[in-house]
Amino acid sequence: MKAIMSVTGIDHTGIIAAVSTALAELEVNIINVSQTLMSGYFTMIMELEFSETQVGISLIQARLAEVAAEQQLVIKVQAQSLFDAMHKL
């Protein structure tokens, strides 16, 4: 299964490390990433791939909510199919 994750917040050391470590612990593969800094704000979008039989999207969302709280970020994870459907006209 694929998912899209967005990460935003005030830039500080360790954001990418915290997010990627949490994903690796869940055996979630990062297949594409784009990140930038804008006026001191960190923004990142990741395309993720994982096995639904090993880890569900709700577990990924829960784990990343912990990272968001620890790092003072906003992290959203959506199934790519849902993301695609929401953005098609």
C-alpha positions as CSV (number, residue, x, y, z in Angstrom):
1,M,0.0,0.0,0.0
2,K,1.1,3.6,-0.6
3,A,0.5,6.7,1.5
4,I,1.3,10.4,1.4
5,M,2.6,12.1,4.5
6,S,3.1,15.8,5.1
7,V,5.2,17.3,7.8
8,T,5.2,21.0,8.8
9,G,6.5,23.0,11.6
10,I,9.2,25.4,12.8
11,D,12.6,24.3,11.6
12,H,14.9,22.6,14.1
13,T,17.6,19.9,14.2
14,G,16.4,16.3,14.1
15,I,13.0,16.5,12.2
16,I,14.0,14.2,9.4
17,A,15.8,11.8,11.8
18,A,12.8,11.5,14.1
19,V,10.3,11.0,11.2
20,S,12.5,8.5,9.2
21,T,13.4,6.5,12.4
22,A,9.8,6.1,13.3
23,L,9.0,4.9,9.8
24,A,11.9,2.5,9.7
25,E,10.8,1.0,13.0
26,L,7.5,0.2,11.4
27,E,9.2,-1.1,8.3
28,V,7.7,1.6,6.1
29,N,9.7,2.5,3.0
30,I,10.2,6.1,1.9
31,I,9.9,6.0,-1.9
32,N,9.9,9.7,-2.6
33,V,10.6,12.8,-0.5
34,S,10.5,16.6,-1.1
35,Q,11.4,19.0,1.6
36,T,12.1,22.7,1.9
37,L,12.5,25.6,4.3
38,M,10.4,28.7,4.0
39,S,11.1,31.6,6.3
40,G,12.1,29.3,9.2
41,Y,9.3,26.8,8.6
42,F,10.1,23.2,7.6
43,T,7.9,21.5,5.1
44,M,8.2,17.9,3.8
45,I,6.0,15.6,1.7
46,M,6.8,11.9,1.6
47,E,5.4,9.0,-0.5
48,L,5.5,5.9,1.6
49,E,5.1,2.2,0.8
50,F,4.3,-0.6,3.3
51,S,2.6,-3.9,3.6
52,E,-0.9,-3.7,5.0
53,T,-0.6,-7.2,6.4
54,Q,2.3,-6.1,8.6
55,V,1.3,-2.6,9.6
56,G,-1.9,-0.7,9.0
57,I,-2.2,3.0,8.2
58,S,-3.8,3.6,11.6
59,L,-0.7,2.3,13.4
60,I,1.5,4.6,11.2
61,Q,-0.8,7.6,12.0
62,A,-0.6,6.8,15.7
63,R,3.2,6.5,15.8
64,L,3.6,9.7,13.7
65,A,1.2,11.5,16.0
66,E,3.7,10.7,18.8
67,V,6.6,12.1,16.7
68,A,4.5,15.2,15.9
69,A,3.9,15.8,19.6
70,E,7.6,15.2,20.6
71,Q,8.9,17.4,17.8
72,Q,6.1,20.1,17.9
73,L,5.1,19.4,14.3
74,V,2.0,18.8,12.3
75,I,2.1,15.4,10.6
76,K,-0.7,14.1,8.3
77,V,-0.7,10.6,6.8
78,Q,-3.3,9.6,4.2
79,A,-3.7,6.5,2.0
80,Q,-2.5,7.5,-1.5
81,S,-5.8,6.3,-3.0
82,L,-7.7,8.6,-0.7
83,F,-5.3,11.5,-1.5
84,D,-5.7,10.9,-5.2
85,A,-9.5,10.7,-5.0
86,M,-9.7,14.0,-3.1
87,H,-7.6,15.8,-5.6
88,K,-9.2,14.6,-8.8
89,L,-11.8,16.8,-10.5
